[in-house]
Amino acid sequence: MADRDYYEVLGVKKTATEDEIKKSYRNLAKKFHPDKNKGNKDAENKFKEISEAYAVLSDKEKRAQYDRLGREAFSGFRGAGGGAGGANPFGGFDFSQFTEQFGGGARRKRTGGSGGFTDIFSDLFGGGGAQGFEMPEQEVEAQLTIEFRDAVLGTTMELTVNGDRIKVKIPEGVDEGQRIRVPRKGEPAINILVHVKSHPFFERRGDDIYIDLPITVGEALRGGEVEVPTIRGVVRARIPAGTQGGQTFRISGKGVKRKGKDAGYGDHYYEVQVMVPKSAPDEAIDAIESAYAENPRANLRTAL
């Protein structure tokens, strides 16, 4: 390290702009970051080396001093502990922070005062100063709105993140407000917050699905088989004779996949709604009226 020029370390010319220095460091930091090279001592040392170089070249005053004094200033750089008035022009910068931060597998966030390692990463990666900084490996937050059917049955969709098209596998049974984590090789993972559109007919309640099922007066009286739509296709189900409006029936296993490898599926419930025709022949109405054995509001008399 002692024989290498800081510009050489970052792979830039001495005339490089601040943006060029920052861009080069960002790329090198991603490549040699210890989180991506666990157990690789060479990569760890390389990361400390480029971080040290960036700490100087990203600071106008330190860069100017380095340009004037060159390796003479650098020769005492690590060992010097003097203040601003000492022989070492960089004595006020504590490079032990690099070792502390990346020598022992520390996490990505760290707080600190001005002029130190924190401020460098705050400037480079948009951190919050005393509130800590975000390393480039932090997850990328995203949101995705999907159809009700896709949430229940699962699907694969494409998501655009920073100009990149990412394929996202939507697991079967994902619900509103759940998060899906998409790892990416060599890039920050994507943490996706899922929103599910409402369905015009189906309603999800936990792992079960509910639907209102309209039937005719004749079907309610006679009973018989009717077609019941489910999220997994149409099922023929039997309506008992004399079914009342509001009665609810269950179809097993046609709901949402439960969590767990062998957890099975929820159920599908349909609540009957008896649809009365807006008009009918008088004889038909009389026939229906005569079928009532008692006043349907008889029980309400106790409330009077």
SELOKE-944129 format. One record per residue (C-alpha): residue in one letter; x, y, z. Coordinates in pm, 1 decimal, always signed. Last residue first. Layout:
<pt "a"; <X; Y; Z>>
...
END
This chain:
<pt "l"; <-9408.8; -521.0; +1925.6>>
<pt "a"; <-9083.3; -725.8; +1931.0>>
<pt "t"; <-9268.3; -1048.9; +2005.5>>
<pt "r"; <-9456.5; -1001.4; +1680.2>>
<pt "l"; <-9130.1; -1043.7; +1489.5>>
<pt "n"; <-9154.7; -1424.5; +1503.6>>
<pt "a"; <-9458.7; -1419.3; +1277.9>>
<pt "r"; <-9282.5; -1229.8; +1002.7>>
<pt "p"; <-9273.0; -1524.7; +760.0>>
<pt "n"; <-9653.3; -1564.0; +810.9>>
<pt "e"; <-9725.1; -1935.0; +815.2>>
<pt "a"; <-9741.1; -2243.9; +594.7>>
<pt "y"; <-9622.7; -2046.5; +291.8>>
<pt "a"; <-9701.2; -2237.3; -30.2>>
<pt "s"; <-10018.6; -2038.2; -91.2>>
<pt "e"; <-9809.6; -1728.9; -157.6>>
<pt "i"; <-9608.2; -1911.5; -423.9>>
<pt "a"; <-9917.9; -2026.0; -606.2>>
<pt "d"; <-10072.8; -1680.0; -585.0>>
<pt "i"; <-9757.6; -1524.4; -736.3>>
<pt "a"; <-9759.4; -1775.3; -1020.4>>
<pt "e"; <-10128.4; -1713.2; -1083.0>>
<pt "d"; <-10070.4; -1338.7; -1089.3>>
<pt "p"; <-9806.0; -1370.3; -1359.7>>
<pt "a"; <-9460.3; -1246.5; -1254.9>>
<pt "s"; <-9274.6; -911.4; -1219.7>>
<pt "k"; <-8947.2; -785.1; -1078.0>>
<pt "p"; <-8826.5; -1141.8; -1035.1>>
<pt "v"; <-8701.7; -1231.6; -686.1>>
<pt "m"; <-8331.0; -1318.9; -665.4>>
<pt "v"; <-8250.8; -1546.1; -372.0>>
<pt "q"; <-7895.9; -1464.0; -256.0>>
<pt "v"; <-7699.1; -1764.8; -140.5>>
<pt "e"; <-7365.2; -1721.0; +33.6>>
<pt "y"; <-7078.8; -1911.0; -124.9>>
<pt "y"; <-6775.1; -2024.3; +69.7>>
<pt "h"; <-6447.4; -2148.9; -80.1>>
<pt "d"; <-6203.8; -2325.6; +150.3>>
<pt "g"; <-5838.8; -2288.6; +250.3>>
<pt "y"; <-5563.8; -2500.2; +102.5>>
<pt "g"; <-5311.0; -2754.7; +220.8>>
<pt "a"; <-5052.4; -2705.2; +496.3>>
<pt "d"; <-4800.3; -2952.8; +357.1>>
<pt "k"; <-4506.3; -2718.0; +295.4>>
<pt "g"; <-4623.3; -2438.9; +521.4>>
<pt "k"; <-4841.2; -2137.3; +467.0>>
<pt "r"; <-5192.8; -2206.1; +343.7>>
<pt "k"; <-5280.9; -2202.0; -23.5>>
<pt "v"; <-5591.8; -1990.0; -76.2>>
<pt "g"; <-5940.7; -2131.6; -130.5>>
<pt "k"; <-6081.3; -2424.2; -326.3>>
<pt "g"; <-5998.5; -2692.4; -68.9>>
<pt "s"; <-6349.7; -2764.9; +53.2>>
<pt "i"; <-6658.1; -2608.1; -101.5>>
<pt "r"; <-6870.3; -2452.9; +172.4>>
<pt "f"; <-7228.7; -2330.6; +190.6>>
<pt "t"; <-7381.4; -2013.7; +332.6>>
<pt "q"; <-7750.5; -1940.8; +378.7>>
<pt "g"; <-7832.3; -1574.9; +329.5>>
<pt "g"; <-8148.1; -1632.2; +124.0>>
<pt "q"; <-8316.2; -1952.4; +228.9>>
<pt "t"; <-8278.1; -2292.5; +67.3>>
<pt "g"; <-8606.9; -2484.4; +51.3>>
<pt "a"; <-8468.6; -2768.1; -156.4>>
<pt "p"; <-8094.4; -2810.2; -102.3>>
<pt "i"; <-7853.5; -2638.0; -346.1>>
<pt "r"; <-7596.7; -2879.9; -486.3>>
<pt "a"; <-7258.3; -2772.4; -620.9>>
<pt "r"; <-7102.5; -2775.8; -967.4>>
<pt "v"; <-6756.4; -2618.4; -950.2>>
<pt "v"; <-6621.5; -2355.5; -1190.9>>
<pt "g"; <-6248.8; -2282.9; -1180.6>>
<pt "r"; <-5968.2; -2232.1; -932.0>>
<pt "i"; <-6071.3; -1884.6; -814.0>>
<pt "t"; <-6418.3; -2029.7; -766.7>>
<pt "p"; <-6737.9; -1989.2; -971.6>>
<pt "v"; <-7035.0; -2195.1; -847.2>>
<pt "e"; <-7247.4; -2369.3; -1109.3>>
<pt "v"; <-7580.4; -2487.1; -971.7>>
<pt "e"; <-7722.7; -2829.9; -888.9>>
<pt "g"; <-8073.7; -2875.4; -752.4>>
<pt "g"; <-8312.8; -2729.1; -498.9>>
<pt "r"; <-8684.6; -2705.6; -569.2>>
<pt "l"; <-8771.6; -2393.8; -370.9>>
<pt "a"; <-8440.6; -2207.0; -389.1>>
<pt "e"; <-8387.8; -2307.0; -750.5>>
<pt "g"; <-8740.2; -2185.9; -832.5>>
<pt "v"; <-8684.2; -1852.2; -656.0>>
<pt "t"; <-8372.1; -1806.3; -866.9>>
<pt "i"; <-8014.5; -1813.4; -739.4>>
<pt "p"; <-7752.0; -1540.2; -683.1>>
<pt "l"; <-7420.7; -1653.2; -530.2>>
<pt "d"; <-7232.6; -1403.2; -311.4>>
<pt "i"; <-6866.4; -1506.2; -293.2>>
<pt "y"; <-6617.8; -1584.8; -16.1>>
<pt "i"; <-6257.3; -1702.4; -26.5>>
<pt "d"; <-6073.9; -1868.2; +263.0>>
<pt "d"; <-5705.5; -1844.9; +362.5>>
<pt "g"; <-5753.6; -1528.6; +567.6>>
<pt "r"; <-6074.7; -1371.8; +445.3>>
<pt "r"; <-6047.2; -1310.1; +71.5>>
<pt "e"; <-6342.3; -1164.5; -115.6>>
<pt "f"; <-6436.9; -1275.0; -466.0>>
<pt "f"; <-6686.1; -1094.7; -689.8>>
<pt "p"; <-6539.7; -767.3; -825.9>>
<pt "h"; <-6189.4; -854.2; -702.6>>
<pt "s"; <-5979.4; -608.0; -500.4>>
<pt "k"; <-5629.3; -532.3; -621.6>>
<pt "v"; <-5340.4; -669.9; -417.3>>
<pt "h"; <-5048.7; -455.6; -297.1>>
<pt "v"; <-4709.0; -616.1; -243.5>>
<pt "l"; <-4407.8; -443.2; -86.0>>
<pt "i"; <-4094.9; -555.2; -269.0>>
<pt "n"; <-3749.9; -575.7; -109.4>>
<pt "i"; <-3496.0; -589.5; -391.7>>
<pt "a"; <-3149.6; -730.6; -317.7>>
<pt "p"; <-2849.1; -509.0; -381.6>>
<pt "e"; <-2638.1; -612.7; -680.9>>
<pt "g"; <-2360.6; -866.6; -747.8>>
<pt "k"; <-2605.3; -1150.8; -793.0>>
<pt "r"; <-2958.1; -1029.3; -723.6>>
<pt "p"; <-3179.6; -1142.2; -436.7>>
<pt "v"; <-3557.4; -1077.3; -465.7>>
<pt "r"; <-3731.5; -1033.1; -131.1>>
<pt "i"; <-4112.2; -1038.5; -138.8>>
<pt "r"; <-4304.2; -839.8; +119.1>>
<pt "q"; <-4660.7; -888.0; +238.2>>
<pt "g"; <-4896.7; -591.3; +264.4>>
<pt "e"; <-5185.5; -752.4; +77.0>>
<pt "d"; <-5146.8; -1129.9; +57.1>>
<pt "v"; <-4929.2; -1383.2; -126.0>>
<pt "g"; <-5108.8; -1717.4; -172.2>>
<pt "e"; <-4894.8; -1868.8; -446.4>>
<pt "p"; <-4554.6; -1702.1; -466.2>>
<pt "i"; <-4502.8; -1408.3; -705.5>>
<pt "k"; <-4177.2; -1472.8; -891.3>>
<pt "v"; <-4023.0; -1138.7; -991.3>>
<pt "k"; <-3831.9; -1091.1; -1316.6>>
<pt "i"; <-3628.1; -769.3; -1306.9>>
<pt "r"; <-3611.4; -517.5; -1592.3>>
<pt "d"; <-3335.5; -263.8; -1515.2>>
<pt "g"; <-3389.3; +112.2; -1553.1>>
<pt "n"; <-3338.5; +184.7; -1180.4>>
<pt "v"; <-3581.7; -98.8; -1096.2>>
<pt "t"; <-3842.1; -204.8; -1354.2>>
<pt "l"; <-4050.9; -501.6; -1242.9>>
<pt "e"; <-4149.6; -802.3; -1452.6>>
<pt "m"; <-4401.8; -1059.5; -1338.4>>
<pt "t"; <-4413.7; -1431.5; -1264.6>>
<pt "t"; <-4733.6; -1583.6; -1124.2>>
<pt "g"; <-4901.9; -1708.8; -809.0>>
<pt "l"; <-5251.8; -1857.9; -775.3>>
<pt "v"; <-5390.1; -1638.1; -498.7>>
<pt "a"; <-5196.6; -1317.7; -566.4>>
<pt "d"; <-5226.6; -1361.1; -942.8>>
<pt "r"; <-5605.4; -1395.0; -912.8>>
<pt "f"; <-5635.4; -1077.8; -704.3>>
<pt "e"; <-5433.8; -876.8; -958.3>>
<pt "i"; <-5098.5; -728.5; -863.4>>
<pt "t"; <-4963.6; -394.9; -739.8>>
<pt "l"; <-4586.5; -383.7; -683.5>>
<pt "q"; <-4379.1; -163.9; -457.3>>
<pt "a"; <-4001.4; -123.7; -437.8>>
<pt "e"; <-3727.8; -79.9; -175.2>>
<pt "v"; <-3369.3; -156.9; -276.7>>
<pt "e"; <-3176.2; -356.0; -18.5>>
<pt "q"; <-2853.5; -216.9; +124.7>>
<pt "e"; <-2542.7; -339.2; -59.1>>
<pt "p"; <-2444.3; +15.3; -157.0>>
<pt "m"; <-2388.6; +98.3; +210.3>>
<pt "e"; <-2637.4; +324.6; +379.7>>
<pt "f"; <-2516.8; +584.5; +626.1>>
<pt "g"; <-2596.9; +680.6; +982.7>>
<pt "q"; <-2824.7; +931.2; +1157.6>>
<pt "a"; <-2529.9; +1161.5; +1224.1>>
<pt "g"; <-2495.5; +1220.8; +850.9>>
<pt "g"; <-2810.5; +1089.8; +678.5>>
<pt "g"; <-2681.7; +865.9; +403.9>>
<pt "g"; <-2683.0; +949.1; +32.2>>
<pt "f"; <-2434.1; +689.4; -87.6>>
<pt "l"; <-2122.7; +897.3; -154.2>>
<pt "d"; <-2181.4; +1192.7; +76.2>>
<pt "s"; <-2303.2; +982.9; +365.6>>
<pt "f"; <-2024.4; +735.5; +293.2>>
<pt "i"; <-1755.5; +1003.2; +336.7>>
<pt "d"; <-1936.1; +1157.1; +630.1>>
<pt "t"; <-1934.3; +827.8; +817.4>>
<pt "f"; <-1558.7; +782.5; +777.2>>
<pt "g"; <-1477.3; +1099.8; +961.5>>
<pt "g"; <-1489.0; +1479.0; +916.2>>
<pt "s"; <-1813.4; +1527.3; +1101.8>>
<pt "g"; <-1930.9; +1294.5; +1375.8>>
<pt "g"; <-2033.1; +933.5; +1364.5>>
<pt "t"; <-2310.9; +683.5; +1317.1>>
<pt "r"; <-2283.6; +341.4; +1161.6>>
<pt "k"; <-2509.2; +134.1; +935.9>>
<pt "r"; <-2386.5; -152.3; +721.5>>
<pt "r"; <-2323.5; -405.6; +996.1>>
<pt "a"; <-1984.9; -489.1; +1133.3>>
<pt "g"; <-1800.1; -797.5; +1004.7>>
<pt "g"; <-1493.3; -752.2; +1221.9>>
<pt "g"; <-1232.2; -576.9; +1009.7>>
<pt "f"; <-1477.8; -363.5; +812.7>>
<pt "q"; <-1591.0; -85.2; +1041.2>>
<pt "e"; <-1320.5; -101.6; +1304.2>>
<pt "t"; <-1044.5; -122.0; +1045.1>>
<pt "f"; <-1178.7; +171.1; +844.6>>
<pt "q"; <-1239.3; +368.2; +1161.8>>
<pt "s"; <-872.2; +324.7; +1249.4>>
<pt "f"; <-814.1; +576.3; +973.2>>
<pt "d"; <-861.5; +867.9; +1210.8>>
<pt "f"; <-817.7; +1193.7; +1016.9>>
<pt "g"; <-663.3; +1483.0; +1205.8>>
<pt "g"; <-309.1; +1372.1; +1131.4>>
<pt "f"; <-355.9; +1424.2; +758.9>>
<pt "p"; <-96.9; +1704.3; +726.0>>
<pt "n"; <+155.1; +1492.8; +920.9>>
<pt "a"; <+418.1; +1717.4; +1077.7>>
<pt "g"; <+187.9; +1816.4; +1356.2>>
<pt "g"; <-29.5; +2129.5; +1380.1>>
<pt "a"; <-352.2; +1959.2; +1284.5>>
<pt "g"; <-311.2; +1707.1; +1560.6>>
<pt "g"; <-59.7; +1430.3; +1589.0>>
<pt "g"; <-139.7; +1060.0; +1561.9>>
<pt "a"; <+98.6; +962.3; +1287.7>>
<pt "g"; <+134.8; +593.6; +1214.2>>
<pt "r"; <-88.5; +561.6; +913.7>>
<pt "f"; <+14.4; +870.8; +721.6>>
<pt "g"; <+381.0; +891.2; +789.5>>
<pt "s"; <+487.9; +783.9; +442.7>>
<pt "f"; <+182.2; +944.3; +286.1>>
<pt "a"; <+304.2; +1298.1; +332.8>>
<pt "e"; <+631.2; +1217.0; +159.3>>
<pt "r"; <+431.4; +1015.5; -90.4>>
<pt "g"; <+284.1; +1328.9; -246.9>>
<pt "l"; <+349.5; +1659.3; -72.6>>
<pt "r"; <+173.0; +1901.2; -305.6>>
<pt "d"; <-89.4; +1664.3; -448.8>>
<pt "y"; <-153.6; +1525.4; -100.5>>
<pt "q"; <-206.1; +1873.3; +36.6>>
<pt "a"; <-452.1; +1952.9; -244.8>>
<pt "r"; <-632.8; +1622.0; -190.9>>
<pt "k"; <-658.2; +1691.0; +180.6>>
<pt "e"; <-813.9; +2031.2; +115.7>>
<pt "k"; <-1053.2; +1913.6; -154.8>>
<pt "d"; <-1169.9; +1602.6; +33.3>>
<pt "s"; <-1272.9; +1320.6; -202.0>>
<pt "l"; <-907.3; +1244.2; -275.6>>
<pt "v"; <-822.2; +1180.7; +89.1>>
<pt "a"; <-1104.8; +955.5; +204.8>>
<pt "y"; <-1109.2; +798.0; -142.8>>
<pt "a"; <-757.4; +667.8; -98.0>>
<pt "e"; <-840.3; +522.7; +242.1>>
<pt "s"; <-1152.1; +358.3; +102.6>>
<pt "i"; <-949.9; +212.7; -184.2>>
<pt "e"; <-698.0; +60.5; +56.4>>
<pt "k"; <-954.3; -60.1; +310.4>>
<pt "f"; <-1141.9; -238.6; +30.5>>
<pt "k"; <-819.8; -391.4; -101.1>>
<pt "n"; <-735.9; -518.0; +245.0>>
<pt "e"; <-1075.8; -683.5; +270.1>>
<pt "a"; <-1044.7; -828.6; -80.2>>
<pt "d"; <-706.7; -976.9; +6.3>>
<pt "k"; <-840.5; -1116.5; +334.3>>
<pt "n"; <-1118.7; -1311.7; +161.5>>
<pt "g"; <-1321.1; -1465.8; +445.2>>
<pt "k"; <-1644.7; -1311.0; +324.9>>
<pt "n"; <-1602.5; -1144.9; -14.1>>
<pt "k"; <-1943.5; -995.6; -85.4>>
<pt "d"; <-1994.3; -862.9; +267.4>>
<pt "p"; <-1628.6; -757.1; +269.9>>
<pt "h"; <-1685.4; -500.6; -10.5>>
<pt "f"; <-1436.9; -555.6; -293.4>>
<pt "k"; <-1658.5; -518.2; -600.3>>
<pt "k"; <-1912.7; -273.7; -456.2>>
<pt "a"; <-1635.5; -52.5; -320.2>>
<pt "l"; <-1455.0; -61.7; -655.5>>
<pt "n"; <-1761.5; +61.8; -843.5>>
<pt "r"; <-1836.1; +337.6; -590.4>>
<pt "y"; <-1470.4; +442.1; -583.0>>
<pt "s"; <-1459.9; +488.8; -958.0>>
<pt "k"; <-1782.8; +687.8; -959.7>>
<pt "k"; <-1667.4; +912.7; -673.7>>
<pt "i"; <-1333.7; +984.3; -836.7>>
<pt "e"; <-1500.0; +1061.8; -1169.6>>
<pt "d"; <-1755.9; +1285.4; -998.0>>
<pt "e"; <-1484.4; +1476.7; -813.4>>
<pt "t"; <-1300.9; +1532.9; -1141.4>>
<pt "a"; <-991.3; +1340.2; -1244.5>>
<pt "t"; <-679.5; +1544.4; -1328.4>>
<pt "k"; <-456.1; +1309.7; -1132.8>>
<pt "k"; <-589.6; +1028.7; -1349.5>>
<pt "v"; <-811.4; +755.1; -1210.5>>
<pt "g"; <-768.1; +388.3; -1118.1>>
<pt "l"; <-866.7; +428.6; -754.9>>
<pt "v"; <-537.9; +286.1; -626.3>>
<pt "e"; <-344.8; +463.9; -900.5>>
<pt "y"; <-487.2; +796.7; -790.7>>
<pt "y"; <-389.2; +714.3; -432.9>>
<pt "d"; <-30.7; +636.2; -538.1>>
<pt "r"; <+99.3; +298.0; -435.8>>
<pt "d"; <+425.4; +226.7; -256.8>>
<pt "a"; <+280.3; +240.4; +94.8>>
<pt "m"; <+0.0; +0.0; +0.0>>
END
